[in-house]
Amino acid sequence: MAEDLIEKVFSLFSGDNAETHLSDKEVVLKQRLKDLTENKYVRFFRPKTDEADPSLGQFFYTLYKMILPIRTFMQDVAQTTRLRQIVLEAFMDAGIVETAKKLSPAVIEERFKKTPPAELITEISADIDKLVAGFDSSRIDGVNRCYDLVTVVFQLAHFDYPALLKKFDSNFTEGPFSGDPKFFPVKTIMIVKELGEFLAVAQNINPDSDWKALLKLLKSCAGKDLISEDQFAQILIGLRDVITSKVLELMVQYGSKNPVWTCKPRIPDEHIAENWLEARTSKAQECIDRINESETNKQIVVLLKEVFDNTEELERLENYTVAKSDVYRRKELSHYVYAQGLNYLSVFLSDYMEKEIRELSDILLIRGQWTNNTFSKEMSEALHELLDLPEAIGRLDGPLVDDGPDGSRLKAALLRFERDRTQARYINVIIDNINEMALELMNTAIEQISVVDRHLKSLVDDVQKKHPEMIVNWRELGLFSKDPLAQRIVDASKKISCFTELMNLCIQ
């Protein structure tokens, strides 16, 4: 029967015969009025005049006075921040606290001064695992449940009691209190908004929750009792009884003439435990990444000296560069991830592959008498693919010039970015595609250089044999080389191996 009436109320705003539908709404409103008059807290409402009774104002005033010390305390951001930390620490043992301390960036920095990088990374990783294992799901659930209670109290304490109470007494002022106010009846429609907001924060009050533990944490943080356990228990029981009676909900429904109004509780859901754990492990992982990056950069510096004769002149690309990538990195957009490695590849191909390796391969592949043409063919094809890469690199780098196809799109999107953050996705898509192309070129280079290196290493062994097995005319080939051929092959293999290692570091 009730469901049928509600359906009719919902149909009020559609269909014909509005007068019939309006009378249906009035039927439901009469039922709400009847429920109010039969409610155990009917004293809060004056049905004949549709007014909230001064006793309702007194109810909120009593609640306000009792919770005011908590309200004042929780208005201090520093105190609430400290309370958050106290809640977390309440669920930690000494082992968790010590492990979390070891993972702080400042402590890791000190450890870095005394511990070899590889060893420190292993230790940090083990500490991360230890922290995650110790701060397990049961502790996480306990922290979150406790802090949910903090949030419930915070919401209840920060409800705008003065705004509501001024409706009952226009002279009402916030505490501290010099005397009791004098409340008067007020039309229900004047307070339905405030009642609805109060219900949203008060619906989560449950006297059975572990409020004693929360009050102890509040005392620990404030340095004194903000409210006695007995007083707080009185609040919880009385408030829960009023909420359960639905008198406030009925007053909102009847006062607003909206019989189907329902409260939307503000349910706490902050997950501070997961956030705390994530923050600690993420910062520790960032330290690992920085250590790895530092060690990688050291290895890169060493390899650059092995590969290139002049490390001062290694800038060849004009657009896909580290410098031009910084403008995107600073704005936390995608950036040119492989700019450094692709530039090194461009230099290596033009300065070494095009000269020394091409000359060496002409001697080995054209003049050499191979016993197995399959080997020479593999090496020849790999060299040709490598010598084609500079053109492909140019096709990636060239369009990024300011008036090029990609460069002009990025430049325009970047100009709009500050006022239109949706441009980020557009910019990221363009740069991510370019990065994929750069990575593909570098992987191709690594693959083909490895083929050349494998055959050069075989030739190093073969040239030293009394009876060569791969090339049978080594003595003749030596006549065409400006330097000892065997040494040139050894040097080429070493340089190519170093460059392959350099490329692998640049794509990590």
N, C-alpha and C positions, 0 to 999 in steps of 0.2 A: 504494500500500500504506500509506504513512505517512498519507495523507489519510483512508483508511478508519479507521485507528486513532484519529486525532484526532476524527473524527465520533463514534466510539464513546465517547470520553472525554467529549465534550460532551453525549452522551445519558445520561451517568451520573446526572444529576439529574432525569431524566424517564423514564417507562415502568416496566416491571416487572422482576423478576429482578435485584435489586440486586447479588447475589453475582457474577453473570456480568459485570456492568458494572464492578464493583470489580476483578476480575481483569484486565479490559481496561486499566484505569488503571495497574495494577501492571506490565503489559507495557510501557506507555509509560515508566513510571518506570525500569524496568530498562534501557530503551534510553538514557535520560538518563544513568544511571550508567555504562553502557558508553561513552557519548560522553565522559564525564568522565575515565574511566580511560585513554582514548586521546588526551586533549587534551595539547597541548604544555606546558601549565601544570598538569599533573596534580599537581605538587608542592604546589600550593595546597590540595589536598583529600585527606583520608584516608578512602578508601571503606569500610574495614572498620569504622570507628567513626562514620562520617558526621560528621566534624569538619573544620573549617577548620584548616589547618596554620599554625604560627607564621610560616612564610615569607610567608603572605598578610598577616599583621600587619606583617611587615617591609616588604613592598611598599608598604603604605599609609603606614607611618611614614617611609620614604624620600621618598615623594611629598609628605607633609605638611611635612617639614623643608625641602625644596627650594622649596615654594610659600609657606612661612610669611611671608617678607618682603612678598609681594604680598597675602597675606591680611591682614596687619597694616595695610598701606597702605590697602587697600580698606575697612577698618572705619571709616575717617575719612570721614564724610559730606561734609565740606567738600572733601576731596581728590577724592573720586569726582565731585562736582559740577564741580570745576575740570577734571577729566579729560574729562568730557562736553563742556565748552566747548572744550578743546584739540583734541579729535577734530573738532569742527565747524570750528574755525579752520584746521585742517590742510588742508581742502579749499576754502578761500576764497582768492581773490586780493585785491589791494589795493582794487580797484573795489567788490567785494561788501562788504568791511569798511566802506568809506567810505559806501556807500549805506545799509547797515544802521544806521550811526551817525546819518546824517541823518534816519532814520525813527524814532529813539527819541523818546518823548514829551517828554523834557526839551529836546532840541534843537529839536523842532517848536515848543515853547512859546517858545523864544528867537526862532525865525524869525517867529513870529506877531507879535512886537513890532515887527518891521521891514518885514514884507511885507503888502500888502493881502490880505484874506481870499480873494477869488476867485483871485488869482494864486498864493497859497500852496496852495490846494486843487489847482490844476492841477499845481504842482510836486510835491506829495506823491503825487498819482496817478501822475505820470511816474516818480517814484522807486520806487514800488511795482512798476510794470511792469518797471523796470530790474532790481530785485532778483530778481523772479521769473524773468526771462530769464537773468540771470547765474547764479543758483543753480538750474541746470537739472537735468534727470533724471539725467545722468551724475554730477554732483556729489552729488546726493541718494543715488544708489545707492552711491557710494563711501563716504559718511559712514555710511550704514546698515550696510554690510558691515563696516566697521572697528569700529563700535560693537557689532555682533553679536559680534565677537571679544572685545571688552571684557566683554560680558555672559557669554560662555562662560567666560572666565577668572574672572570674579567668582563665577559659580556653582560652578566647580571649587574656587576658593580658600575659599569659604564653606561647603563641605560640612563636616559635623560629624565631622571626623577623630577628635577626642578621644573622642567617644562610641563610635565603632567600636573604637578602639584600647584603650579600657578593657575591652572584652570579652576582649581577648587578655592584658591586664595590668591588673588592678584598681587598681594603684597609679599608673597612667599619669596625668600631668598635662600641661596645655598648655605650649607653649614659652614662653620660651627653655629650652633643654635643658641639664641639668647632667651627664647621662650617658645611655647607651643603655638603654632599657627591656628587660625580659626577658619575652618573649611565650610564651604557652602555647596548646595546642590549645583550640578552643572549638566546641561543637556548632553545626553549620551553621544550624540553625533559629534560633539566638540572634542571628544577624547578617543574616538574609535581608532584613529591613526596611532596614538600613543599606546593604546591597549594592544593593538595588533603587533607593534614593535616589541612590547614587553613579552607577549606570548612567544614570539620568535626566539627570544633569548632564555626564557624561563622553562620552555618545554623540555629542556635537557636535564633539568634538576631531578636527581634520583637519590633519595635519602640513604639508599643501600650502598652507594658508592663509598670508596675509601677516603672519606673527607678528613678523617683524623690525620692520616698521613700527609694530606695536603696542608692542613693547618700547621703541622710541625715544620714543613718546608717553608711556609710563609713566615713562621716565627724565626726560623734559622736565617732567612734572608733579611727580615726587617729588624731582627735583634730584639723583638718583643712580641707579645701576643697581640694580634690585631683584632681578634674576637675570640671569646671563650668557646670551648667545644659545646657547652650547653646552649649558649646563645645561637651558635650556628646550627645546631641540631634543631632548635626551635624554629629557626627560619626555614630550614629545609622541609620539615614536617608540615608546617603551616602553609608554606608556598605550594608544596606538592598537593596538599588537600584542596587548595583553591583551584589549582590548575586542573586537577582530576574532576572537580565538580563541573567544569566547563562553563562556569558562570561568566567569566570574562569573554569567552568565545561567543556565548549567546548574546552578550551585551553588544559585541561588535556586529554580529549578524543582524540583530534587531535595530540597533542604533543606526547602522548604515543602510538599512532596508535591503540588505543583500543576504538572504537566508542561506545561500550556499557558500558563503565565505569560509575559507579554511586557512589555518595558520601554516606558514612555511618555516619550520624551525631552522635556525642557523646551527647546523651540526658541526662541531669542531672536527677538523680533519687535516692537521698540519704535518703529521709524520716527522716530528723534529728528530727522532732517533735516527731514521734513515738519512735525513739531511746531514746530521752530525757525522755519521759514519762515512757518507759519501764525500763530505768536505775533507775529512782527514785522509782518506785513501786517495782522493784525487790530487791533493797537494803533494802527497808522498810520491805518487806516480809522476807528477810534474817534475819533481826532483830527479827521479830516475831518468826521465826524458832529457832533462838538462845535462845530466852527467853523460848520458849516451851521446847527446849532441856534441858535447865538449870533446869527448874521446873520438868521435867520428871526425870532427874538424881537425883534431891533431893528426889523425891518420891521413886525412885528405892533404894536409900541408906536406907531410912526408912524401906522399905519392906524387904530388904535383912536382916536387923537386926531382923525383925519379923519372917522370914522364916528359916534362917540358924543359928545354934548355933555358928559357927565359920566363920566369913566373910573373914578371912585372907586366907583360903584354899579353894578357889572356882574354881581353874583352873583344869579342867578335860580333855577337848578336847585337842588334840595335834596339829592339823592342821587347822581345821576350827575355827581360833581364831582371836581376835581383833588385836593382835600383827602381825600375818602373813598377815592380811588384809591390813595393812598400806602401804606396798610396792605397792599395786594396787591403793589405794586411792591417794597416792602422785602423781601418774602418771595420775590421773583423769580417771582411768578405773573403771569398776565395782568392787565392793569389797564385803567382807563377811558381808552382812547387818545384818544378824541375829545371828552372832557369839556369842554375849553377851548372848542373850536369850536362845540359844540352849545349851550353856554351863551351865547356871543356871538350865535348865531342866534336863540335864544329872546328875548334882549334886543332885537335888531334888529326882530324881527317885532312884538313888543308895543309898543315905544316909537316905532318909525318907520313900519313898514308899516301898522299899525292906525290910525295918526293921519295923518301927513303924506301918505303915498302913497295911502291910502284917500280922503282929501279931494281930492287932486289928480286921482285917477282918476275920482272922481264928476264933476268938471268936464269932464275930457277925454272920458270914455267915455259918460256919460249925456247931457251937454249938447252935446258936440261933434258937428258934422255931418261925418262921415267920407266921403270919396269911395270908399273901399274898405272895406266892412264886415269883410272877412277879417282885416285888420290889427287892427281894434278888437276883434274876437272873440278873436284870439290873445292880445292883451294882457290882456283881461278874464279869460280862462281861466287864464292864468298867475298873475294876482293872486289869483283864488279859490283856486288850489292853495296858494299861499303863505299865505293867511289861514287855511287849514285845518291848517297844520303845527303851530301851538302845541298843538292838541289831541293830535296824534300824539306830540309831544315829551313831553307830560304822561303819555301812556300808557307811555312808556319810563321816565321818571323815577320815577313814582309807585310801581310795584311793587318798587322797590329800597329802599323804607323798611324798617326793621328787621323789622317785622311783616308786610311785604308778601310776595307769592308768591316773588319773586326774592330780596329782601333777607333773608328768614328762611332760605332755603336756603343762601345765601352765608354768613350769620352762623354757622349750625350747622356747615357744612363747615369754616369757618375755625377754629372752636373745636377741631375734631378734627384739624386739619392737623398740629400739632406732634407728635402721637403716631402719626399715620397719614398718611404722605406721599402715599399713593394718592389722598387727597382733592384733590391738586393738579389732577389731570386733570378731576375733577368741577367744581371752581371755574373752571378755564380754559374749559371748554365753555360754562358759563353766561355768563361775561364776554365771551368771543369772540362769542357770539350777540348779546349786547346791543350790542357794538361794531359788528357788521355792521348792525344796525338803525339805530344812530346815523349811520353812514357813509351809509346809504341816504337818510336824512332830509336830511343835508347836501348830498348830490349832487342830490337833488330840488330843494332850495332854490337851489343854484347854477344848475341848468338853467332853472328858472322865472324867477329874478331876471335871468338873462341875456336871456331873452325880453323882459321888461319894459324892461331897459336898452337893448336894440336899438331898440325902438319909441320910447323917450324920446329917444334920439340922433337918430332920424329927425325927430321932432317939433321938436327944437331947430333943425334946419335949416329945417323947413317954416314955423315961426312967423316967421322972419326974411325969408321970400320976399315979394316984392311981390304975387305971384299964387300963394298956397299951393296945394299939390297933394294934401295928405292931409286936412286939416281946413279947411273953407272959412269958418267963422265965428269966427276967432280974436279979432276985436275984441269980439264979443259975449261970448265966454268970459272975456275979461279983466275984465268987470264983476263976475264971480262970485268973483274971487280977491282975497284980502286983500292980497297982495303982487303985484308985477308977474309975470304968468304965465310969460313967457319965462324970467325969472331963476329962478323956482321949478323949471321943467323942467330948466334947466341944473344947478341945485344938486342936484336929485334924481338926475339921471343921474350926476353926479360921486360922490355918496355911495354910490349903488348899485354903481358900478364899483369903488370902494375896498372896499366890503364883499365883493364877489365875489373880489377879490384876497385879502382877509383869509381868506375861507373856503378858498380853494385852498391857502394857506399852512398852515392848520390840519389839512388832510387829507393833507399830504405824509408 
